[in-house]
Amino acid sequence: MKSIITASLVILGALGVAAPSLAQSGAQSDLRAAIAADYDENLEALFTHFHENPELSHREFETSKRLATEIRALGYDVAEGVGGTGVVAVMKNGEGPTVMIRADMDGLPVREDSGLSYMSTATQEDIDGIVKPVMHACGHDTHITSLVGTARQMAARKDTWSGTLVLIGQPAEERISGARDMLEDGLYERFPKPDYALAFHVSANTPTGRIEAPLGIRASSSDSVDIIVHGVGAHGASPHKGVDPVLVAAQIVVSLQSVVSRTIAPQEAGVITVGAIHGGFKHNIISDRVEMQLTVRSNNPETRIKLLDAIDRVAEGVAVSMGVPKKLMPEVIRSKTETTPPTINDRATAELIRAAFTGQLGEGVLIDKPREGMGAEDFAYFVTPESGVKGVYFNVGGTPEKNVDDAPSHHSPLFKIEPAPAIKLGTEAMVVAAMTLFNQN
């Protein structure tokens, strides 16, 4: 604890603040004022632009161009097209650690119904060739707007930190594949490899003005699984002449609900959700094929494997019990791209940053509450144990406290957050976190 307090005081000194009790004076208040002015002059319009012009995963063509243009104008060396549409900006500023800040760029195939004056009406052809409505239904427009704000404040304060700053505009987080794409395209070889990686997510379930910074797990693993159930087609009036894949699929759905309760330990968390099921074409025809789409969530590698293996077992076992011919056993396909391990914060680094948040943003800024679901994040790929990169991922509140209980869910057509407090606090927190890491020694 002594080292954490010492490090926090060092960064306070770097910002011109004598002690935590003076966090609202000196350079810290200057930083807050500078961010507020930047929001009024630049960031508010930029956020509105991003919100009105969302793009789907792997299709962030104009978003990445705009992001690169904004950051390049601040003096960073910027590369585009990393891992598809990814943006990497680097500012080298003497000796010291390398700190990476990541913001995700993609929207979702959702038709917005938020009622906002800047509501999206965009459509775009998805990677499957289908034109879909597009909406920033998860707040990524907040993230990239704040990244520009953070880039501006860090560039303006080069005399207060030393090291290398790397900024990432990441594609395809919603398909949990963009981080891996960037790494496979040489992110850690072509550009300075970070010692630390930071990211934040705006949260509609967290009050504005508050930050959640867990000391351990921040997001669950996620695996997309497809099941193709085969059958033998027949007339709907003669079901005995075929093998009904709709019935087999229905039984698989029901049987899967027992996997979590009867396969993993009661204290472990796990989710298997069948999100889509498609089969058949007409009332009186028994089809020969049903397609199912699943998402699987867990918090540790052992549980993850148990759940995935159980899906294989259940699918085959149900098919055998219902007389599906051996040559027509279900195909269980684990996605090689829509998959990510859990995102787990490095505890020591999270403690350091939490101390800085409390010391510089105020005693009441941190909020600790149980996770309400098992959302996933491919930020995990940037900070895997084998990478050696220490990561901290935190939440920034996006809804006034009086409205939190009724806030629309992320990924909902009704989703909306209060951009001004979220972007301002997200930017300030990210600058504080980066400065803390640069100046901790």
ABEGO torsion letter per residue (X at the ends): XAAAAAAAAAAAAAAGBABAAAAABEAAAAAAAAAAAAAAAAAAAAAAAAAABBBBBGABAAAAAAAAAAAAAAGBBBBBGBGGABBBBBBBBEBEBBBBBBBBABBBBBBBAAGBAABBABBBBBAAGBBBBBBBAAGAAAAAAAAAAAAAAAAAAAAABBEBBBBBBBBGAAAGAAAAAAAAAGAAAABBBBABBBBBBBBAABBBGBBBBBABBABBBBBBBBBBBBBBBBBAABAAABBBAAAAAAAAAAAAAAAAAAABBAABBBBBBBABBBBEABAABBBABBBBBBBBBBABAAAAAAAAAAAAAAAAAAAAAAGBBAAABBBBBBBAABBBBBBBBBAAAAAAAAAAAAAAAEAAABBBBBBABBBBBAAAAAABAAAGBBBBBBBBBABBAAAAAABBBBGBAABBBBAAAAAAAAAAAAAAAAAAAAAAX
